[in-house]
Amino acid sequence: MSLAIEASNVTGDRAKIVVRRTVFRRGGLFDSGQYSDTFDMTLRREEGAWKVADSDRYWADCWESSKGCP
């Protein structure tokens, strides 16, 4: 799988980004073996570092924790 930022919009200490996810797998005779889709994420800047505030996919509860994710 690969993730790539398709678009971003930064306003102050918040950013909205569109992420493209491409999944690779073994394909069949008429199958390319990959597919892509997009989802939105919201980031916030805290103490100079960007952190995930919200996501349509790939959410982890530790993102809301003041300690962050391990």
MOGIZI-V455739 format. One record per pair of residues at least 24 apart in sequence whose ideal C-beta (glycine too) atoms are under 6 Angstrom apart, sorted by sequence separation. I is the first residue (numbers start at 1). GAP is how many residues later the second one is. If there is no record, write none. Layout:
# MOGIZI-V455739
i:I gap:GAP
i:I gap:GAP
This chain:
# MOGIZI-V455739
i:17 gap:24
i:16 gap:26
i:15 gap:28
i:14 gap:30
i:13 gap:31
i:13 gap:32
